Amino acid sequence: MGRKYIDCRDYPGDVKCTVAISADNEKELLEAVVQHGTKVHGYADTPEFRETIRKGMKEGNTSS
């Protein structure tokens, strides 16, 4: 399994965020994105939020 990432720029919202988070595995990435999403963006940590994160994970490294 390769490196995975999520880029906040792919999810526009009230907070203009340019953070991209990457990790070597889905579990680590999921936990990092949940922490960022709840603290910075105000999302609730729900099963639906976690599923949205899983579906939004991309293969590879973050790019500018």
PDB file of N, H, CA, C and O in Angstrom:
ATOM      1  N   MET A   1       0.854  -1.177   0.000  1.00  0.00           N
ATOM      2  CA  MET A   1       0.000   0.000   0.000  1.00  0.00           C
ATOM      3  C   MET A   1       0.898   1.239   0.000  1.00  0.00           C
ATOM      4  O   MET A   1       1.863   1.309   0.762  1.00  0.00           O
ATOM      5  N   GLY A   2       0.582   2.207  -0.849  1.00  0.00           N
ATOM      6  H   GLY A   2      -0.202   2.149  -1.468  1.00  0.00           H
ATOM      7  CA  GLY A   2       1.375   3.426  -0.950  1.00  0.00           C
ATOM      8  C   GLY A   2       0.895   4.509  -0.009  1.00  0.00           C
ATOM      9  O   GLY A   2      -0.094   4.347   0.705  1.00  0.00           O
ATOM     10  N   ARG A   3       1.604   5.599  -0.022  1.00  0.00           N
ATOM     11  H   ARG A   3       2.408   5.730  -0.602  1.00  0.00           H
ATOM     12  CA  ARG A   3       1.283   6.753   0.808  1.00  0.00           C
ATOM     13  C   ARG A   3      -0.058   7.334   0.378  1.00  0.00           C
ATOM     14  O   ARG A   3      -0.401   7.304  -0.804  1.00  0.00           O
ATOM     15  N   LYS A   4      -0.819   7.866   1.343  1.00  0.00           N
ATOM     16  H   LYS A   4      -0.539   7.891   2.303  1.00  0.00           H
ATOM     17  CA  LYS A   4      -2.136   8.454   1.083  1.00  0.00           C
ATOM     18  C   LYS A   4      -2.178   9.871   1.633  1.00  0.00           C
ATOM     19  O   LYS A   4      -1.424  10.218   2.542  1.00  0.00           O
ATOM     20  N   TYR A   5      -3.068  10.685   1.074  1.00  0.00           N
ATOM     21  H   TYR A   5      -3.681  10.403   0.336  1.00  0.00           H
ATOM     22  CA  TYR A   5      -3.189  12.064   1.544  1.00  0.00           C
ATOM     23  C   TYR A   5      -4.601  12.598   1.350  1.00  0.00           C
ATOM     24  O   TYR A   5      -5.407  12.036   0.609  1.00  0.00           O
ATOM     25  N   ILE A   6      -4.872  13.704   2.043  1.00  0.00           N
ATOM     26  H   ILE A   6      -4.217  14.160   2.645  1.00  0.00           H
ATOM     27  CA  ILE A   6      -6.082  14.503   1.856  1.00  0.00           C
ATOM     28  C   ILE A   6      -5.652  15.957   1.864  1.00  0.00           C
ATOM     29  O   ILE A   6      -4.825  16.363   2.681  1.00  0.00           O
ATOM     30  N   ASP A   7      -6.209  16.736   0.961  1.00  0.00           N
ATOM     31  H   ASP A   7      -6.880  16.407   0.297  1.00  0.00           H
ATOM     32  CA  ASP A   7      -5.889  18.154   0.828  1.00  0.00           C
ATOM     33  C   ASP A   7      -7.147  18.966   1.113  1.00  0.00           C
ATOM     34  O   ASP A   7      -8.164  18.783   0.445  1.00  0.00           O
ATOM     35  N   CYS A   8      -7.091  19.858   2.094  1.00  0.00           N
ATOM     36  H   CYS A   8      -6.265  20.007   2.637  1.00  0.00           H
ATOM     37  CA  CYS A   8      -8.254  20.673   2.464  1.00  0.00           C
ATOM     38  C   CYS A   8      -8.751  21.548   1.315  1.00  0.00           C
ATOM     39  O   CYS A   8      -9.927  21.910   1.273  1.00  0.00           O
ATOM     40  N   ARG A   9      -7.860  21.887   0.386  1.00  0.00           N
ATOM     41  H   ARG A   9      -6.904  21.593   0.421  1.00  0.00           H
ATOM     42  CA  ARG A   9      -8.273  22.712  -0.748  1.00  0.00           C
ATOM     43  C   ARG A   9      -9.317  22.012  -1.613  1.00  0.00           C
ATOM     44  O   ARG A   9     -10.023  22.663  -2.383  1.00  0.00           O
ATOM     45  N   ASP A  10      -9.417  20.687  -1.489  1.00  0.00           N
ATOM     46  H   ASP A  10      -8.844  20.159  -0.864  1.00  0.00           H
ATOM     47  CA  ASP A  10     -10.431  19.931  -2.235  1.00  0.00           C
ATOM     48  C   ASP A  10     -11.818  20.025  -1.597  1.00  0.00           C
ATOM     49  O   ASP A  10     -12.805  19.572  -2.177  1.00  0.00           O
ATOM     50  N   TYR A  11     -11.889  20.617  -0.399  1.00  0.00           N
ATOM     51  H   TYR A  11     -11.088  20.985   0.073  1.00  0.00           H
ATOM     52  CA  TYR A  11     -13.135  20.699   0.360  1.00  0.00           C
ATOM     53  C   TYR A  11     -13.364  22.132   0.824  1.00  0.00           C
ATOM     54  O   TYR A  11     -13.156  22.437   1.998  1.00  0.00           O
ATOM     55  N   PRO A  12     -13.786  23.013  -0.073  1.00  0.00           N
ATOM     56  CA  PRO A  12     -13.969  24.420   0.313  1.00  0.00           C
ATOM     57  C   PRO A  12     -15.041  24.560   1.383  1.00  0.00           C
ATOM     58  O   PRO A  12     -16.031  23.829   1.393  1.00  0.00           O
ATOM     59  N   GLY A  13     -14.826  25.510   2.280  1.00  0.00           N
ATOM     60  H   GLY A  13     -14.021  26.104   2.272  1.00  0.00           H
ATOM     61  CA  GLY A  13     -15.772  25.748   3.359  1.00  0.00           C
ATOM     62  C   GLY A  13     -15.579  27.130   3.923  1.00  0.00           C
ATOM     63  O   GLY A  13     -14.955  27.984   3.294  1.00  0.00           O
ATOM     64  N   ASP A  14     -16.109  27.355   5.104  1.00  0.00           N
ATOM     65  H   ASP A  14     -16.616  26.661   5.615  1.00  0.00           H
ATOM     66  CA  ASP A  14     -16.017  28.660   5.749  1.00  0.00           C
ATOM     67  C   ASP A  14     -14.578  29.023   6.109  1.00  0.00           C
ATOM     68  O   ASP A  14     -14.188  30.188   6.023  1.00  0.00           O
ATOM     69  N   VAL A  15     -13.796  28.035   6.509  1.00  0.00           N
ATOM     70  H   VAL A  15     -14.112  27.089   6.579  1.00  0.00           H
ATOM     71  CA  VAL A  15     -12.398  28.272   6.862  1.00  0.00           C
ATOM     72  C   VAL A  15     -11.569  28.030   5.602  1.00  0.00           C
ATOM     73  O   VAL A  15     -11.546  26.916   5.079  1.00  0.00           O
ATOM     74  N   LYS A  16     -10.903  29.047   5.123  1.00  0.00           N
ATOM     75  H   LYS A  16     -10.921  29.952   5.547  1.00  0.00           H
ATOM     76  CA  LYS A  16     -10.055  28.901   3.934  1.00  0.00           C
ATOM     77  C   LYS A  16      -8.757  28.235   4.371  1.00  0.00           C
ATOM     78  O   LYS A  16      -7.876  28.880   4.939  1.00  0.00           O
ATOM     79  N   CYS A  17      -8.649  26.958   4.104  1.00  0.00           N
ATOM     80  H   CYS A  17      -9.365  26.433   3.642  1.00  0.00           H
ATOM     81  CA  CYS A  17      -7.562  26.147   4.620  1.00  0.00           C
ATOM     82  C   CYS A  17      -6.760  25.568   3.461  1.00  0.00           C
ATOM     83  O   CYS A  17      -7.332  25.072   2.490  1.00  0.00           O
ATOM     84  N   THR A  18      -5.441  25.633   3.564  1.00  0.00           N
ATOM     85  H   THR A  18      -4.977  26.036   4.353  1.00  0.00           H
ATOM     86  CA  THR A  18      -4.573  25.079   2.530  1.00  0.00           C
ATOM     87  C   THR A  18      -3.742  23.908   3.050  1.00  0.00           C
ATOM     88  O   THR A  18      -2.730  23.548   2.449  1.00  0.00           O
ATOM     89  N   VAL A  19      -4.162  23.320   4.154  1.00  0.00           N
ATOM     90  H   VAL A  19      -4.984  23.612   4.642  1.00  0.00           H
ATOM     91  CA  VAL A  19      -3.427  22.205   4.758  1.00  0.00           C
ATOM     92  C   VAL A  19      -3.643  20.930   3.945  1.00  0.00           C
ATOM     93  O   VAL A  19      -4.755  20.631   3.509  1.00  0.00           O
ATOM     94  N   ALA A  20      -2.563  20.196   3.755  1.00  0.00           N
ATOM     95  H   ALA A  20      -1.660  20.439   4.110  1.00  0.00           H
ATOM     96  CA  ALA A  20      -2.619  18.860   3.171  1.00  0.00           C
ATOM     97  C   ALA A  20      -1.955  17.922   4.171  1.00  0.00           C
ATOM     98  O   ALA A  20      -0.888  18.230   4.703  1.00  0.00           O
ATOM     99  N   ILE A  21      -2.584  16.782   4.426  1.00  0.00           N
ATOM    100  H   ILE A  21      -3.451  16.532   3.994  1.00  0.00           H
ATOM    101  CA  ILE A  21      -2.087  15.833   5.411  1.00  0.00           C
ATOM    102  C   ILE A  21      -1.833  14.510   4.693  1.00  0.00           C
ATOM    103  O   ILE A  21      -2.662  14.052   3.907  1.00  0.00           O
ATOM    104  N   SER A  22      -0.676  13.899   4.971  1.00  0.00           N
ATOM    105  H   SER A  22      -0.002  14.272   5.610  1.00  0.00           H
ATOM    106  CA  SER A  22      -0.368  12.608   4.359  1.00  0.00           C
ATOM    107  C   SER A  22       0.170  11.652   5.412  1.00  0.00           C
ATOM    108  O   SER A  22       0.660  12.068   6.462  1.00  0.00           O
ATOM    109  N   ALA A  23       0.071  10.370   5.111  1.00  0.00           N
ATOM    110  H   ALA A  23      -0.326  10.032   4.258  1.00  0.00           H
ATOM    111  CA  ALA A  23       0.548   9.328   6.014  1.00  0.00           C
ATOM    112  C   ALA A  23       0.805   8.055   5.219  1.00  0.00           C
ATOM    113  O   ALA A  23       0.360   7.913   4.079  1.00  0.00           O
ATOM    114  N   ASP A  24       1.527   7.137   5.840  1.00  0.00           N
ATOM    115  H   ASP A  24       1.888   7.251   6.765  1.00  0.00           H
ATOM    116  CA  ASP A  24       1.857   5.873   5.183  1.00  0.00           C
ATOM    117  C   ASP A  24       0.722   4.858   5.227  1.00  0.00           C
ATOM    118  O   ASP A  24       0.754   3.866   4.499  1.00  0.00           O
ATOM    119  N   ASN A  25      -0.289   5.095   6.075  1.00  0.00           N
ATOM    120  H   ASN A  25      -0.315   5.901   6.666  1.00  0.00           H
ATOM    121  CA  ASN A  25      -1.408   4.155   6.118  1.00  0.00           C
ATOM    122  C   ASN A  25      -2.714   4.893   6.402  1.00  0.00           C
ATOM    123  O   ASN A  25      -2.708   6.013   6.912  1.00  0.00           O
ATOM    124  N   GLU A  26      -3.821   4.257   6.067  1.00  0.00           N
ATOM    125  H   GLU A  26      -3.826   3.347   5.653  1.00  0.00           H
ATOM    126  CA  GLU A  26      -5.140   4.885   6.187  1.00  0.00           C
ATOM    127  C   GLU A  26      -5.510   5.211   7.623  1.00  0.00           C
ATOM    128  O   GLU A  26      -6.110   6.254   7.883  1.00  0.00           O
ATOM    129  N   LYS A  27      -5.166   4.341   8.553  1.00  0.00           N
ATOM    130  H   LYS A  27      -4.680   3.493   8.342  1.00  0.00           H
ATOM    131  CA  LYS A  27      -5.536   4.558   9.954  1.00  0.00           C
ATOM    132  C   LYS A  27      -4.887   5.824  10.504  1.00  0.00           C
ATOM    133  O   LYS A  27      -5.545   6.640  11.148  1.00  0.00           O
ATOM    134  N   GLU A  28      -3.603   5.978  10.247  1.00  0.00           N
ATOM    135  H   GLU A  28      -3.068   5.315   9.723  1.00  0.00           H
ATOM    136  CA  GLU A  28      -2.883   7.157  10.720  1.00  0.00           C
ATOM    137  C   GLU A  28      -3.423   8.431  10.065  1.00  0.00           C
ATOM    138  O   GLU A  28      -3.604   9.450  10.730  1.00  0.00           O
ATOM    139  N   LEU A  29      -3.674   8.363   8.774  1.00  0.00           N
ATOM    140  H   LEU A  29      -3.527   7.535   8.234  1.00  0.00           H
ATOM    141  CA  LEU A  29      -4.219   9.522   8.064  1.00  0.00           C
ATOM    142  C   LEU A  29      -5.606   9.864   8.588  1.00  0.00           C
ATOM    143  O   LEU A  29      -5.911  11.035   8.813  1.00  0.00           O
ATOM    144  N   LEU A  30      -6.441   8.867   8.783  1.00  0.00           N
ATOM    145  H   LEU A  30      -6.194   7.916   8.600  1.00  0.00           H
ATOM    146  CA  LEU A  30      -7.794   9.096   9.285  1.00  0.00           C
ATOM    147  C   LEU A  30      -7.760   9.832  10.620  1.00  0.00           C
ATOM    148  O   LEU A  30      -8.477  10.815  10.803  1.00  0.00           O
ATOM    149  N   GLU A  31      -6.939   9.366  11.546  1.00  0.00           N
ATOM    150  H   GLU A  31      -6.357   8.567  11.397  1.00  0.00           H
ATOM    151  CA  GLU A  31      -6.884  10.006  12.865  1.00  0.00           C
ATOM    152  C   GLU A  31      -6.372  11.443  12.783  1.00  0.00           C
ATOM    153  O   GLU A  31      -6.879  12.321  13.481  1.00  0.00           O
ATOM    154  N   ALA A  32      -5.376  11.688  11.941  1.00  0.00           N
ATOM    155  H   ALA A  32      -4.964  10.975  11.374  1.00  0.00           H
ATOM    156  CA  ALA A  32      -4.839  13.045  11.792  1.00  0.00           C
ATOM    157  C   ALA A  32      -5.880  13.983  11.177  1.00  0.00           C
ATOM    158  O   ALA A  32      -6.017  15.129  11.605  1.00  0.00           O
ATOM    159  N   VAL A  33      -6.602  13.501  10.187  1.00  0.00           N
ATOM    160  H   VAL A  33      -6.492  12.570   9.839  1.00  0.00           H
ATOM    161  CA  VAL A  33      -7.610  14.337   9.521  1.00  0.00           C
ATOM    162  C   VAL A  33      -8.802  14.581  10.452  1.00  0.00           C
ATOM    163  O   VAL A  33      -9.358  15.679  10.455  1.00  0.00           O
ATOM    164  N   VAL A  34      -9.198  13.592  11.228  1.00  0.00           N
ATOM    165  H   VAL A  34      -8.746  12.700  11.225  1.00  0.00           H
ATOM    166  CA  VAL A  34     -10.287  13.796  12.188  1.00  0.00           C
ATOM    167  C   VAL A  34      -9.892  14.870  13.201  1.00  0.00           C
ATOM    168  O   VAL A  34     -10.692  15.753  13.507  1.00  0.00           O
ATOM    169  N   GLN A  35      -8.678  14.804  13.717  1.00  0.00           N
ATOM    170  H   GLN A  35      -8.027  14.086  13.467  1.00  0.00           H
ATOM    171  CA  GLN A  35      -8.235  15.823  14.673  1.00  0.00           C
ATOM    172  C   GLN A  35      -8.246  17.203  14.029  1.00  0.00           C
ATOM    173  O   GLN A  35      -8.727  18.161  14.633  1.00  0.00           O
ATOM    174  N   HIS A  36      -7.729  17.317  12.825  1.00  0.00           N
ATOM    175  H   HIS A  36      -7.338  16.538  12.334  1.00  0.00           H
ATOM    176  CA  HIS A  36      -7.711  18.607  12.127  1.00  0.00           C
ATOM    177  C   HIS A  36      -9.131  19.092  11.847  1.00  0.00           C
ATOM    178  O   HIS A  36      -9.459  20.253  12.094  1.00  0.00           O
ATOM    179  N   GLY A  37      -9.960  18.207  11.335  1.00  0.00           N
ATOM    180  H   GLY A  37      -9.694  17.264  11.133  1.00  0.00           H
ATOM    181  CA  GLY A  37     -11.326  18.583  10.974  1.00  0.00           C
ATOM    182  C   GLY A  37     -12.166  19.028  12.157  1.00  0.00           C
ATOM    183  O   GLY A  37     -12.972  19.951  12.035  1.00  0.00           O
ATOM    184  N   THR A  38     -11.988  18.382  13.301  1.00  0.00           N
ATOM    185  H   THR A  38     -11.334  17.632  13.400  1.00  0.00           H
ATOM    186  CA  THR A  38     -12.788  18.755  14.472  1.00  0.00           C
ATOM    187  C   THR A  38     -12.274  20.034  15.114  1.00  0.00           C
ATOM    188  O   THR A  38     -13.065  20.882  15.526  1.00  0.00           O
ATOM    189  N   LYS A  39     -10.953  20.180  15.203  1.00  0.00           N
ATOM    190  H   LYS A  39     -10.311  19.491  14.868  1.00  0.00           H
ATOM    191  CA  LYS A  39     -10.384  21.347  15.889  1.00  0.00           C
ATOM    192  C   LYS A  39     -10.381  22.609  15.035  1.00  0.00           C
ATOM    193  O   LYS A  39     -10.686  23.692  15.535  1.00  0.00           O
ATOM    194  N   VAL A  40     -10.044  22.486  13.762  1.00  0.00           N
ATOM    195  H   VAL A  40      -9.796  21.607  13.356  1.00  0.00           H
ATOM    196  CA  VAL A  40      -9.926  23.664  12.898  1.00  0.00           C
ATOM    197  C   VAL A  40     -11.244  23.997  12.202  1.00  0.00           C
ATOM    198  O   VAL A  40     -11.621  25.165  12.109  1.00  0.00           O
ATOM    199  N   HIS A  41     -11.936  22.982  11.719  1.00  0.00           N
ATOM    200  H   HIS A  41     -11.629  22.033  11.796  1.00  0.00           H
ATOM    201  CA  HIS A  41     -13.132  23.211  10.914  1.00  0.00           C
ATOM    202  C   HIS A  41     -14.439  23.042  11.684  1.00  0.00           C
ATOM    203  O   HIS A  41     -15.505  23.391  11.178  1.00  0.00           O
ATOM    204  N   GLY A  42     -14.364  22.514  12.892  1.00  0.00           N
ATOM    205  H   GLY A  42     -13.497  22.230  13.303  1.00  0.00           H
ATOM    206  CA  GLY A  42     -15.556  22.401  13.728  1.00  0.00           C
ATOM    207  C   GLY A  42     -16.479  21.244  13.397  1.00  0.00           C
ATOM    208  O   GLY A  42     -17.639  21.252  13.810  1.00  0.00           O
ATOM    209  N   TYR A  43     -15.997  20.247  12.661  1.00  0.00           N
ATOM    210  H   TYR A  43     -15.055  20.241  12.326  1.00  0.00           H
ATOM    211  CA  TYR A  43     -16.824  19.076  12.358  1.00  0.00           C
ATOM    212  C   TYR A  43     -16.964  18.204  13.596  1.00  0.00           C
ATOM    213  O   TYR A  43     -16.078  18.172  14.450  1.00  0.00           O
ATOM    214  N   ALA A  44     -18.074  17.505  13.682  1.00  0.00           N
ATOM    215  H   ALA A  44     -18.794  17.531  12.988  1.00  0.00           H
ATOM    216  CA  ALA A  44     -18.267  16.519  14.748  1.00  0.00           C
ATOM    217  C   ALA A  44     -17.617  15.208  14.302  1.00  0.00           C
ATOM    218  O   ALA A  44     -17.664  14.853  13.124  1.00  0.00           O
ATOM    219  N   ASP A  45     -17.018  14.503  15.240  1.00  0.00           N
ATOM    220  H   ASP A  45     -16.980  14.791  16.197  1.00  0.00           H
ATOM    221  CA  ASP A  45     -16.403  13.208  14.955  1.00  0.00           C
ATOM    222  C   ASP A  45     -17.494  12.150  14.932  1.00  0.00           C
ATOM    223  O   ASP A  45     -17.812  11.537  15.951  1.00  0.00           O
ATOM    224  N   THR A  46     -18.057  11.951  13.752  1.00  0.00           N
ATOM    225  H   THR A  46     -17.799  12.449  12.924  1.00  0.00           H
ATOM    226  CA  THR A  46     -19.145  10.992  13.576  1.00  0.00           C
ATOM    227  C   THR A  46     -18.710   9.897  12.606  1.00  0.00           C
ATOM    228  O   THR A  46     -17.737  10.075  11.874  1.00  0.00           O
ATOM    229  N   PRO A  47     -19.412   8.774  12.591  1.00  0.00           N
ATOM    230  CA  PRO A  47     -19.107   7.741  11.592  1.00  0.00           C
ATOM    231  C   PRO A  47     -19.240   8.266  10.161  1.00  0.00           C
ATOM    232  O   PRO A  47     -18.479   7.864   9.281  1.00  0.00           O
ATOM    233  N   GLU A  48     -20.189   9.149   9.928  1.00  0.00           N
ATOM    234  H   GLU A  48     -20.808   9.476  10.642  1.00  0.00           H
ATOM    235  CA  GLU A  48     -20.386   9.710   8.590  1.00  0.00           C
ATOM    236  C   GLU A  48     -19.192  10.574   8.179  1.00  0.00           C
ATOM    237  O   GLU A  48     -18.739  10.514   7.036  1.00  0.00           O
ATOM    238  N   PHE A  49     -18.683  11.383   9.125  1.00  0.00           N
ATOM    239  H   PHE A  49     -19.050  11.432  10.053  1.00  0.00           H
ATOM    240  CA  PHE A  49     -17.512  12.213   8.848  1.00  0.00           C
ATOM    241  C   PHE A  49     -16.308  11.332   8.528  1.00  0.00           C
ATOM    242  O   PHE A  49     -15.569  11.607   7.583  1.00  0.00           O
ATOM    243  N   ARG A  50     -16.113  10.282   9.309  1.00  0.00           N
ATOM    244  H   ARG A  50     -16.713  10.059  10.077  1.00  0.00           H
ATOM    245  CA  ARG A  50     -14.989   9.375   9.073  1.00  0.00           C
ATOM    246  C   ARG A  50     -15.112   8.666   7.725  1.00  0.00           C
ATOM    247  O   ARG A  50     -14.104   8.444   7.055  1.00  0.00           O
ATOM    248  N   GLU A  51     -16.308   8.314   7.326  1.00  0.00           N
ATOM    249  H   GLU A  51     -17.127   8.495   7.870  1.00  0.00           H
ATOM    250  CA  GLU A  51     -16.510   7.664   6.029  1.00  0.00           C
ATOM    251  C   GLU A  51     -16.218   8.638   4.887  1.00  0.00           C
ATOM    252  O   GLU A  51     -15.645   8.251   3.869  1.00  0.00           O
ATOM    253  N   THR A  52     -16.611   9.895   5.057  1.00  0.00           N
ATOM    254  H   THR A  52     -17.077  10.209   5.884  1.00  0.00           H
ATOM    255  CA  THR A  52     -16.310  10.914   4.051  1.00  0.00           C
ATOM    256  C   THR A  52     -14.800  11.065   3.902  1.00  0.00           C
ATOM    257  O   THR A  52     -14.293  11.199   2.789  1.00  0.00           O
ATOM    258  N   ILE A  53     -14.090  11.042   5.012  1.00  0.00           N
ATOM    259  H   ILE A  53     -14.502  10.933   5.916  1.00  0.00           H
ATOM    260  CA  ILE A  53     -12.633  11.135   4.970  1.00  0.00           C
ATOM    261  C   ILE A  53     -12.057   9.938   4.219  1.00  0.00           C
ATOM    262  O   ILE A  53     -11.219  10.108   3.333  1.00  0.00           O
ATOM    263  N   ARG A  54     -12.496   8.741   4.563  1.00  0.00           N
ATOM    264  H   ARG A  54     -13.177   8.603   5.282  1.00  0.00           H
ATOM    265  CA  ARG A  54     -11.989   7.537   3.896  1.00  0.00           C
ATOM    266  C   ARG A  54     -12.193   7.614   2.388  1.00  0.00           C
ATOM    267  O   ARG A  54     -11.300   7.266   1.616  1.00  0.00           O
ATOM    268  N   LYS A  55     -13.363   8.067   1.977  1.00  0.00           N
ATOM    269  H   LYS A  55     -14.089   8.349   2.605  1.00  0.00           H
ATOM    270  CA  LYS A  55     -13.667   8.166   0.546  1.00  0.00           C
ATOM    271  C   LYS A  55     -12.831   9.231  -0.145  1.00  0.00           C
ATOM    272  O   LYS A  55     -12.589   9.137  -1.349  1.00  0.00           O
ATOM    273  N   GLY A  56     -12.384  10.247   0.596  1.00  0.00           N
ATOM    274  H   GLY A  56     -12.580  10.323   1.574  1.00  0.00           H
ATOM    275  CA  GLY A  56     -11.611  11.337   0.011  1.00  0.00           C
ATOM    276  C   GLY A  56     -10.114  11.104  -0.024  1.00  0.00           C
ATOM    277  O   GLY A  56      -9.377  11.931  -0.562  1.00  0.00           O
ATOM    278  N   MET A  57      -9.648   9.999   0.536  1.00  0.00           N
ATOM    279  H   MET A  57     -10.246   9.328   0.974  1.00  0.00           H
ATOM    280  CA  MET A  57      -8.213   9.717   0.544  1.00  0.00           C
ATOM    281  C   MET A  57      -7.728   9.436  -0.868  1.00  0.00           C
ATOM    282  O   MET A  57      -8.381   8.744  -1.649  1.00  0.00           O
ATOM    283  N   LYS A  58      -6.557   9.996  -1.171  1.00  0.00           N
ATOM    284  H   LYS A  58      -6.026  10.558  -0.536  1.00  0.00           H
ATOM    285  CA  LYS A  58      -5.950   9.802  -2.498  1.00  0.00           C
ATOM    286  C   LYS A  58      -4.594   9.146  -2.341  1.00  0.00           C
ATOM    287  O   LYS A  58      -3.920   9.317  -1.325  1.00  0.00           O
ATOM    288  N   GLU A  59      -4.203   8.396  -3.350  1.00  0.00           N
ATOM    289  H   GLU A  59      -4.751   8.257  -4.175  1.00  0.00           H
ATOM    290  CA  GLU A  59      -2.889   7.753  -3.378  1.00  0.00           C
ATOM    291  C   GLU A  59      -1.829   8.767  -3.771  1.00  0.00           C
ATOM    292  O   GLU A  59      -2.080   9.658  -4.583  1.00  0.00           O
ATOM    293  N   GLY A  60      -0.646   8.629  -3.194  1.00  0.00           N
ATOM    294  H   GLY A  60      -0.442   7.905  -2.535  1.00  0.00           H
ATOM    295  CA  GLY A  60       0.475   9.462  -3.578  1.00  0.00           C
ATOM    296  C   GLY A  60       0.855  10.465  -2.520  1.00  0.00           C
ATOM    297  O   GLY A  60       0.486  10.330  -1.353  1.00  0.00           O
ATOM    298  N   ASN A  61       1.592  11.468  -2.935  1.00  0.00           N
ATOM    299  H   ASN A  61       1.891  11.577  -3.883  1.00  0.00           H
ATOM    300  CA  ASN A  61       2.051  12.534  -2.048  1.00  0.00           C
ATOM    301  C   ASN A  61       1.273  13.803  -2.334  1.00  0.00           C
ATOM    302  O   ASN A  61       0.698  13.968  -3.410  1.00  0.00           O
ATOM    303  N   THR A  62       1.263  14.688  -1.368  1.00  0.00           N
ATOM    304  H   THR A  62       1.730  14.554  -0.494  1.00  0.00           H
ATOM    305  CA  THR A  62       0.608  15.971  -1.560  1.00  0.00           C
ATOM    306  C   THR A  62       1.390  16.770  -2.588  1.00  0.00           C
ATOM    307  O   THR A  62       2.600  16.602  -2.738  1.00  0.00           O
ATOM    308  N   SER A  63       0.687  17.634  -3.289  1.00  0.00           N
ATOM    309  H   SER A  63      -0.296  17.771  -3.167  1.00  0.00           H
ATOM    310  CA  SER A  63       1.350  18.498  -4.269  1.00  0.00           C
ATOM    311  C   SER A  63       0.871  19.917  -4.089  1.00  0.00           C
ATOM    312  O   SER A  63      -0.202  20.147  -3.531  1.00  0.00           O
ATOM    313  N   SER A  64       1.637  20.855  -4.546  1.00  0.00           N
ATOM    314  H   SER A  64       2.509  20.669  -4.999  1.00  0.00           H
ATOM    315  CA  SER A  64       1.274  22.262  -4.392  1.00  0.00           C
ATOM    316  C   SER A  64       0.517  22.774  -5.588  1.00  0.00           C
ATOM    317  O   SER A  64       0.135  23.943  -5.622  1.00  0.00           O
TER     318      SER A  64
END
